């Protein structure tokens, strides 16, 4: 009788071992599939960054030989668009990539610098020798960033994809070489002075690394790494957490107040097709619900972009019905699940405060008369838009169309002056504002 029980016990143990090995094999296959998908996603982003920065290089090369204001404006516009595309792709790289945040911020500054120069040229001011020197510095730095992307593409070693299994990213030699980006001196809402400014409202009391780690654990339960302290005008603690439901999440919390500044997980799929109206609305509602929980007041949807399984939705809070565009927040959503997978709240944390809003001196109807007669106005709002980091202006925002092309026109609510006009390009990747 005892021998019979022993046989049953050994048989059960054997079946359990087989089941465990099968389960282990399945989990290993699932992990390898996830790593392969993440590696492909990162590879596509690097190809995009390389292509965009090649376009920047070509445009800057042509600009160095251009003499007419018309050609200068066209080429500066090309630089602006290409840097915007490259910066968006960099924003989708895992935060564990060394220097990816600095690269993204620098490329964004490059684009805004080109846009500022466009305004000068349109006002009849020629590019100065100092402008051309800075453009050349910009070209050199962009070439270094291309080298980073090129090395990754050539080697095929997208090591950050292995972070899905808790791996870590090591800095490449070329990334380490980009120790400092050139300082771009100009008046623009994304100028370097903006990055070095302190938050414009009281962010709260300082927290310790242990308190930050506990806060990070509450937000993203899982196996958390040691904090990395990053000094600056707005110091932060950075963490990497291996979660059960989101995979590896990189996040940063402010030292003052322990506020969530940014986080990024990886998407579960790689959808690239334009979203349906139903999907767009579902993603928007998911993002709005997240922002309300975060404490963003009355967020207004600005525009959306779609890359490699990710939807990037931009929102700005409102005060007394006025949209505050300096306080823009980016929310990243997984298109397969509809869940929030990332956040970039830097502008919000830096700029958000209660403003003393001026009263409009002209009515909406009067402001509409300053909009070109060739445009058909479809929607009107009122917004505070940045002119420089130190100045904002109250404007009526007119969304209008002409011959199937969509425009946004900003008319100063105090003077009636046309402050800004943008063309919105509807592409498969969403709305590109240029």
C-alpha positions as CSV (number, residue, x, y, z in Angstrom):
1,X,0.0,0.0,0.0
2,X,2.8,2.4,0.9
3,X,4.6,1.6,-2.4
4,X,1.4,2.6,-4.2
5,X,1.3,5.9,-2.5
6,X,4.9,6.5,-3.3
7,X,4.3,5.8,-6.9
8,X,1.4,8.3,-6.9
9,X,3.5,10.9,-5.1
10,X,6.4,10.5,-7.6
11,X,4.0,10.6,-10.5
12,X,2.5,13.8,-9.2
13,X,5.9,15.3,-8.7
14,X,6.9,14.3,-12.2
15,X,3.8,15.9,-13.7
16,X,4.3,19.0,-11.6
17,X,7.9,19.3,-12.8
18,X,6.8,18.8,-16.5
19,X,4.1,21.5,-16.0
20,X,6.6,23.9,-14.4
21,X,9.1,23.3,-17.3
22,X,6.3,23.9,-19.8
23,X,5.2,27.1,-18.0
24,X,8.8,28.3,-17.8
25,X,9.3,27.6,-21.5
26,X,6.1,29.6,-22.3
27,X,7.1,32.5,-20.1
28,X,10.6,32.5,-21.6
29,X,9.0,32.5,-25.1
30,X,6.7,35.4,-24.1
31,X,9.6,37.4,-22.7
32,X,11.7,36.8,-25.9
33,X,8.7,37.9,-28.0
34,X,8.3,41.0,-25.9
35,X,12.0,41.8,-26.1
36,X,12.0,41.3,-29.9
37,X,9.0,43.7,-30.3
38,X,10.7,46.3,-28.1
39,X,13.9,46.0,-30.0
40,X,12.0,46.5,-33.3
41,X,10.2,49.5,-31.9
42,X,13.5,51.1,-30.8
43,X,15.2,50.3,-34.1
44,X,12.4,52.1,-36.0
45,X,12.7,55.1,-33.7
46,X,16.5,55.3,-34.3
47,X,16.0,55.1,-38.1
48,X,13.5,57.9,-37.9
49,X,15.8,60.0,-35.8
50,X,18.6,59.4,-38.2
51,X,16.5,60.3,-41.2
52,X,15.1,63.5,-39.6
53,X,18.6,64.7,-38.5
54,X,19.9,64.0,-42.0
55,X,17.2,66.3,-43.3
56,X,18.3,68.9,-40.7
57,X,21.9,68.6,-41.8
58,X,21.0,69.0,-45.5
59,X,18.8,72.0,-44.8
60,X,21.5,73.7,-42.6
61,X,24.1,73.0,-45.3
62,X,21.9,74.7,-47.9
63,X,21.1,77.5,-45.5
64,X,24.9,78.3,-45.2
65,X,24.9,79.0,-49.0
66,X,21.5,80.8,-49.2
67,X,21.4,84.6,-49.7
68,X,17.8,85.4,-50.3
69,X,15.3,85.9,-47.4
70,X,12.8,83.6,-49.2
71,X,15.2,80.7,-49.3
72,X,16.3,81.3,-45.7
73,X,12.7,81.2,-44.4
74,X,12.0,78.0,-46.4
75,X,15.1,76.2,-45.2
76,X,14.6,77.3,-41.6
77,X,11.1,76.0,-41.8
78,X,12.5,72.6,-43.0
79,X,14.8,72.6,-40.0
80,X,11.9,73.3,-37.7
81,X,9.7,70.5,-39.0
82,X,12.5,67.9,-39.1
83,X,13.7,68.7,-35.5
84,X,10.1,68.5,-34.3
85,X,9.8,65.0,-35.8
86,X,13.1,63.9,-34.4
87,X,12.3,65.2,-30.9
88,X,9.0,63.4,-30.9
89,X,10.8,60.1,-31.8
90,X,13.4,60.7,-29.0
91,X,10.5,61.2,-26.6
92,X,9.4,57.7,-27.2
93,X,12.8,56.1,-26.4
94,X,13.0,54.5,-22.9
95,X,14.1,56.9,-20.3
96,X,16.9,54.4,-19.4
97,X,18.7,55.5,-22.6
98,X,21.6,57.7,-21.6
99,X,21.2,61.3,-22.6
100,X,17.9,60.7,-24.5
101,X,16.2,63.4,-22.4
102,X,19.1,65.9,-23.0
103,X,19.2,65.1,-26.7
104,X,15.4,65.6,-27.0
105,X,15.6,68.9,-25.2
106,X,18.5,70.1,-27.4
107,X,16.7,69.1,-30.6
108,X,13.6,70.9,-29.5
109,X,15.6,74.0,-28.8
110,X,17.2,73.7,-32.3
111,X,13.7,73.7,-33.8
112,X,12.5,76.6,-31.8
113,X,15.7,78.6,-32.6
114,X,15.0,78.0,-36.3
115,X,11.5,79.2,-35.8
116,X,12.7,82.3,-34.0
117,X,15.1,83.1,-36.9
118,X,12.2,82.7,-39.4
119,X,10.4,85.4,-37.5
120,X,13.4,87.7,-37.7
121,X,13.9,87.1,-41.4
122,X,10.2,87.7,-42.1
123,X,10.6,91.1,-40.3
124,X,13.3,92.0,-42.8
125,X,16.3,91.3,-40.6
126,X,19.1,89.3,-42.2
127,X,20.9,86.5,-40.5
128,X,23.9,87.8,-38.6
129,X,27.4,86.1,-38.4
130,X,26.5,85.1,-34.8
131,X,23.3,83.4,-36.1
132,X,25.3,81.5,-38.7
133,X,27.9,80.5,-36.1
134,X,25.2,79.1,-33.9
135,X,23.6,77.3,-36.8
136,X,26.9,75.7,-37.5
137,X,27.3,74.6,-33.9
138,X,23.8,73.2,-34.1
139,X,24.8,71.2,-37.2
140,X,27.8,69.8,-35.5
141,X,25.9,68.7,-32.4
142,X,23.1,67.1,-34.6
143,X,25.8,65.2,-36.4
144,X,27.0,63.8,-33.1
145,X,23.5,62.7,-32.2
146,X,23.2,61.0,-35.7
147,X,26.4,59.1,-34.8
148,X,24.7,57.7,-31.8
149,X,21.7,56.5,-33.8
150,X,24.0,55.3,-36.6
151,X,26.0,53.1,-34.2
152,X,22.9,51.5,-32.8
153,X,21.5,50.9,-36.3
154,X,24.8,49.4,-37.6
155,X,25.4,47.2,-34.6
156,X,21.8,46.2,-34.2
157,X,22.5,46.1,-30.4
158,X,19.4,47.8,-29.0
159,X,20.3,46.9,-25.4
160,X,17.5,48.9,-23.9
161,X,15.1,46.3,-25.3
162,X,16.6,43.9,-22.9
163,X,15.5,46.1,-20.0
164,X,12.2,44.4,-20.4
165,X,13.9,41.6,-18.4
166,X,15.5,44.0,-16.0
167,X,18.6,44.7,-18.0
168,X,20.3,48.1,-18.0
169,X,21.5,50.5,-20.7
170,X,25.2,51.4,-21.0
171,X,26.3,54.7,-22.4
172,X,28.1,54.4,-25.7
173,X,31.3,56.3,-26.4
174,X,29.6,58.7,-28.8
175,X,26.9,59.5,-26.2
176,X,29.5,60.1,-23.6
177,X,31.2,62.5,-26.0
178,X,28.2,64.7,-26.2
179,X,28.9,66.1,-22.7
180,X,27.6,69.6,-23.5
181,X,25.3,71.0,-26.2
182,X,26.0,74.4,-27.6
183,X,24.0,77.2,-25.9
184,X,21.5,78.8,-28.3
185,X,20.9,82.5,-27.5
186,X,17.5,83.7,-28.7
187,X,14.1,84.7,-27.4
188,X,11.7,81.7,-27.6
189,X,9.4,79.7,-25.3
190,X,11.7,76.7,-25.3
191,X,15.0,78.6,-24.9
192,X,17.8,77.3,-22.7
193,X,16.9,79.9,-20.1
194,X,13.5,78.2,-19.8
195,X,15.2,74.9,-18.9
196,X,17.4,76.6,-16.3
197,X,14.6,78.5,-14.6
198,X,13.2,77.5,-11.3
199,X,9.5,76.6,-11.0
200,X,7.3,79.7,-11.0
201,X,5.2,78.5,-8.0
202,X,6.2,77.0,-4.7
203,X,6.8,73.3,-5.4
204,X,6.7,72.3,-1.8
205,X,9.1,70.9,0.8
206,X,12.2,68.8,-0.1
207,X,11.9,65.1,0.2
208,X,14.6,62.5,0.9
209,X,15.6,59.8,-1.5
210,X,13.9,57.3,0.8
211,X,10.6,59.3,0.7
212,X,10.9,59.5,-3.1
213,X,11.4,55.8,-3.4
214,X,8.4,55.1,-1.2
215,X,6.3,57.5,-3.4
216,X,7.6,55.8,-6.6
217,X,6.6,52.4,-5.1
218,X,3.1,53.6,-4.4
219,X,2.7,54.9,-7.9
220,X,4.2,51.8,-9.6
221,X,4.4,48.7,-7.3
222,X,7.2,46.4,-8.2
223,X,10.9,45.7,-7.8
224,X,12.5,49.2,-7.7
225,X,16.1,50.1,-8.3
226,X,18.2,52.6,-6.3
227,X,17.4,56.3,-6.9
228,X,19.5,58.5,-9.1
229,X,19.7,62.2,-8.0
230,X,19.8,64.7,-10.8
231,X,20.6,68.3,-9.8
232,X,19.5,71.4,-11.6
233,X,17.0,74.2,-11.4
234,X,14.3,71.5,-10.7
235,X,16.2,68.6,-9.1
236,X,14.7,65.2,-9.5
237,X,15.0,61.6,-8.3
238,X,15.0,59.0,-11.1
239,X,14.0,55.4,-10.7
240,X,13.5,52.2,-12.7
241,X,10.7,49.8,-11.6
242,X,10.1,46.3,-12.8
243,X,6.3,46.0,-12.6
244,X,4.0,43.0,-13.1
245,X,1.5,44.7,-15.4
246,X,3.5,47.5,-17.3
247,X,6.9,45.8,-17.6
248,X,9.8,48.1,-16.8
249,X,8.9,51.7,-16.0
250,X,11.3,54.6,-15.8
251,X,10.1,57.6,-13.8
252,X,11.3,60.8,-12.2
253,X,9.9,62.7,-9.1
254,X,10.7,66.2,-8.2
255,X,12.9,66.7,-5.1
256,X,10.6,69.6,-4.0
257,X,7.2,68.3,-3.3
258,X,7.8,64.7,-4.7
259,X,5.6,65.4,-7.7
260,X,5.5,63.0,-10.7
261,X,7.5,64.8,-13.4
262,X,7.6,62.0,-16.1
263,X,7.4,58.3,-16.6
264,X,7.6,55.9,-19.5
265,X,6.7,52.3,-20.1
266,X,6.8,50.3,-23.4
267,X,3.7,49.8,-25.6
268,X,2.3,46.3,-26.0
269,X,1.8,46.6,-29.8
270,X,3.1,48.5,-32.8
271,X,-0.1,50.0,-34.5
272,X,0.8,52.5,-37.2
273,X,-2.5,53.1,-38.9
274,X,-4.5,56.3,-38.3
275,X,-7.0,55.9,-35.4
276,X,-10.7,55.8,-35.9
277,X,-12.9,58.5,-34.4
278,X,-14.0,56.0,-31.8
279,X,-10.4,55.1,-30.8
280,X,-9.4,58.8,-30.7
281,X,-12.3,59.5,-28.3
282,X,-11.5,56.5,-26.1
283,X,-7.8,57.5,-25.9
284,X,-8.7,61.1,-25.1
285,X,-11.1,60.1,-22.3
286,X,-8.4,57.8,-20.8
287,X,-5.9,60.7,-20.8
288,X,-8.4,63.2,-19.4
289,X,-9.2,60.8,-16.5
290,X,-5.5,60.4,-15.8
291,X,-4.9,64.2,-15.8
292,X,-7.8,64.8,-13.5
293,X,-6.3,62.3,-11.0
294,X,-3.0,64.1,-11.4
295,X,-4.6,67.4,-10.5
296,X,-4.4,69.2,-13.8
297,X,-7.2,71.8,-13.9
298,X,-9.8,71.6,-16.7
299,X,-7.4,70.2,-19.3
300,X,-8.0,71.3,-23.0
301,X,-6.9,68.9,-25.7
302,X,-4.4,70.5,-28.1
303,X,-3.2,68.0,-30.7
304,X,-2.2,64.4,-31.1
305,X,0.5,62.3,-32.8
306,X,0.8,58.6,-33.3
307,X,4.0,56.5,-33.5
308,X,4.8,52.7,-33.2
309,X,1.8,51.7,-31.1
310,X,1.8,54.9,-29.1
311,X,-0.6,57.9,-29.1
312,X,0.9,61.2,-27.8
313,X,-1.9,63.5,-26.7
314,X,-1.1,67.1,-25.7
315,X,-3.2,69.0,-23.2
316,X,-3.1,72.4,-21.5
317,X,-4.9,73.4,-18.3
318,X,-7.4,76.3,-18.3
319,X,-7.9,79.1,-15.8
320,X,-11.3,80.8,-15.9
321,X,-11.8,79.3,-19.3
322,X,-8.5,80.6,-20.7
323,X,-6.1,77.9,-22.1
324,X,-2.6,78.1,-20.6
325,X,-0.3,76.9,-23.4
326,X,2.9,77.4,-21.5
327,X,1.7,74.7,-19.1
328,X,1.4,72.0,-21.8
329,X,1.3,68.3,-20.6
330,X,2.1,65.3,-22.9
331,X,0.3,62.0,-22.2
332,X,1.5,58.8,-23.9
333,X,-1.1,56.0,-24.3
334,X,-0.8,52.4,-25.4
335,X,-3.0,52.1,-28.5
336,X,-3.6,48.4,-28.0
337,X,-4.8,48.7,-24.4
338,X,-5.9,52.4,-24.3
339,X,-4.0,52.8,-21.0
340,X,-1.7,55.6,-20.1
341,X,1.9,54.5,-20.5
342,X,3.9,57.7,-20.2
343,X,3.8,61.4,-19.1
344,X,5.9,64.5,-19.7
345,X,4.8,67.2,-17.3
346,X,8.0,69.3,-17.3
347,X,6.4,72.5,-18.7
348,X,3.5,72.1,-16.4
349,X,5.7,71.7,-13.3
350,X,7.9,74.7,-14.3
351,X,5.2,77.1,-15.4
352,X,1.9,76.3,-13.8
353,X,0.6,78.9,-11.4
354,X,-2.4,81.2,-10.9
355,X,-2.1,84.1,-13.4
356,X,-3.5,87.6,-13.1
357,X,-5.4,87.5,-16.4
358,X,-6.0,90.7,-18.3
359,X,-9.5,91.6,-19.5
360,X,-9.8,91.5,-23.3
361,X,-10.0,95.0,-24.8
362,X,-11.6,93.8,-28.0
363,X,-14.5,91.5,-28.4
364,X,-14.4,88.1,-30.1
365,X,-16.4,89.5,-33.1
366,X,-13.9,92.4,-33.4
367,X,-10.9,90.0,-33.2
368,X,-12.5,87.9,-36.0
369,X,-12.4,90.8,-38.3
370,X,-8.5,90.7,-38.1
371,X,-8.6,87.1,-39.5
372,X,-8.0,86.8,-43.2
373,X,-11.3,86.9,-45.3
374,X,-10.0,83.9,-47.1
375,X,-10.4,81.7,-44.0
376,X,-13.6,80.1,-42.8
377,X,-13.6,80.2,-38.9
378,X,-14.9,77.0,-37.4
379,X,-14.1,77.3,-33.7
380,X,-13.0,80.1,-31.4
381,X,-11.4,79.9,-28.0
382,X,-9.3,82.2,-25.8
383,X,-5.8,81.4,-24.7
384,X,-2.6,82.7,-23.0
385,X,0.3,81.9,-25.4
386,X,4.0,82.3,-24.8
387,X,5.9,84.9,-26.8
388,X,9.1,84.4,-24.8
389,X,9.7,82.5,-21.6
390,X,9.3,85.7,-19.7
391,X,6.2,87.0,-21.5
392,X,2.7,85.7,-22.4
393,X,-0.1,87.3,-24.3
394,X,-3.8,86.9,-24.2
395,X,-5.2,85.9,-27.6
396,X,-8.3,84.7,-29.3
397,X,-7.6,81.4,-30.9
398,X,-9.4,80.9,-34.2
399,X,-9.4,77.5,-35.8
400,X,-10.2,78.0,-39.5
401,X,-10.1,76.3,-42.9
402,X,-9.4,77.2,-46.5
403,X,-9.6,74.8,-49.4
404,X,-9.3,71.8,-47.1
405,X,-6.3,73.2,-45.2
406,X,-6.6,73.8,-41.5
407,X,-5.1,76.8,-39.7
408,X,-4.9,78.2,-36.2
409,X,-4.7,82.0,-35.9
410,X,-4.0,83.9,-32.7
411,X,-5.2,87.5,-32.5
412,X,-4.1,89.6,-29.6
413,X,-7.1,90.2,-27.3
414,X,-5.8,93.6,-26.3
415,X,-4.5,95.1,-29.5
416,X,-6.0,93.1,-32.4
417,X,-2.5,92.2,-33.7
418,X,-2.0,88.9,-35.4
419,X,0.5,87.3,-33.1
420,X,0.8,83.8,-34.6
421,X,-0.6,81.7,-37.4
422,X,0.0,77.9,-37.8
423,X,-0.9,75.4,-40.4
424,X,-2.1,72.1,-39.2
425,X,-1.0,69.2,-41.3
426,X,-3.2,66.1,-40.9
427,X,-1.0,63.1,-41.5
428,X,-1.1,59.4,-40.6
429,X,0.9,60.3,-37.5
430,X,-1.6,62.9,-36.3
431,X,-1.8,66.6,-36.4
432,X,1.5,68.4,-37.1
433,X,1.4,72.1,-36.2
434,X,3.9,74.1,-38.3
